[in-house]
């Protein structure tokens, strides 16, 4: 009799715990054969808040939506990368990504970074995995589309030389960006009104997280410091009209529209190397064109991916 009671107790215990477990973990999205759960979204929110603490100003539904879309993007990219790269054989490449990230974040070393992550309830390996995927994706886009990049190096050199010889003061600008494209389901004006309303309601950085298709979106659109010799004339003519804290009108660029926020500015030394400035400008223009190819290619992959929201 005692044995029967014990068995019944165990069965009852398992049923109760299974129900609790099934209530606490829910499948939110299926991306082909992979799933995204509410726990995945919770963890992604912590990661995105680590990158952009201002996201905390959004309501929970908005942050959940951003986290969900971030995870979908990550899965779509990873499925493509897994066809081409064997991550177990890319140790030196991945190590360089980690070192670069620590340097950009002004973090002393790996152990210091791990301590910071623990305070945010984040795991080092998980964060590095995300960085590896993004770095490999950028490498893949470069390998696939770099031959399509069109840049006139001589014209760039001439333009920079003209600016360099100009007697006027030269400035460096601390910038953030929102890059967006026209949506097939709405007009350009409708999309722009949504973005402008969002900037007023939740701020530029959070709007970048919501609307920007640039890789800078996870960092609230932050580009950082750029000197004016490295900025195209098309963007600079809008930038010079801005006061610190102001946001530009949409700037038409290849493949979309750019909204720039001027975070700060300062004078920079005239002691610059012409070739270094040319190379910097070429790198930025190359990245801009590759980012356009990246967006187009990703949209194609996503269109061919079965995504079911449950």
Secondary structure by P-SEA (a helix, b strand, c coil): caaaaaaaaaaaaaaaaaaaaaaacccccccccccccaaaaaaaaaaaaaaccccccccaaaaaaaaaaaaaaaaaaaaaaaacccccccaaaaaaaaaaaaaaaccccaaaaaaaaaaacccaaaaaaaaaaaaaaaaaaaacccccccccaaaaaaaaaaaaaccccccccccccccccccccccaaaaaaaaaaaaacccaaaaaacccccccccccccccccccccccaaaaaaaaaccccccccccccccbbbbbbbcbbbbbbccccaaaaaaaaaaaaaaaaaaaaaaaaaaaaaaacccccc
